[in-house]
Amino acid sequence: LLTQIPKTSRFYDFIKNMKKPLRTRGFSLDSLRQGNINFTTIEEFNNSKYEHRFGKTGKQLFLGYFDLSRIYADNSNGLAIFKMNWVGGGTCGYQKLILIYRDGNTWKIEKQIGLGVY
């Protein structure tokens, strides 16, 4: 990971000195909800009739599912990192590390580092 980040990056020392995750609070998906997009938990998805594939089924369009790791954060410097896994279905998906920083009251993406595509 450190080979993909310049030593002058604000994330370099943060990642180099990471020892263990900090305790995190829950994240409400309500801030991500929009229009007719339906968010479900993995448990709801697995107990439903949804197919694990990308595309249209009847009137519904399945865009895949994703999961997020715990967030490793340095609140004093406003830096954080987490892993995101997206699966569209079958052999369609990817995994990334997402580096984010706080800009006032908003978190913004600094960099996305691809870990794998399948």
Salt bridges, closest charged atoms under 4 A:
ASP30 OD1 - ARG33 NE 2.89
GLU51 OE1 - ARG53 NE 3.05
ASP103 OD2 - LYS108 NZ 2.81
GLU110 OE1 - ARG10 NH2 2.48
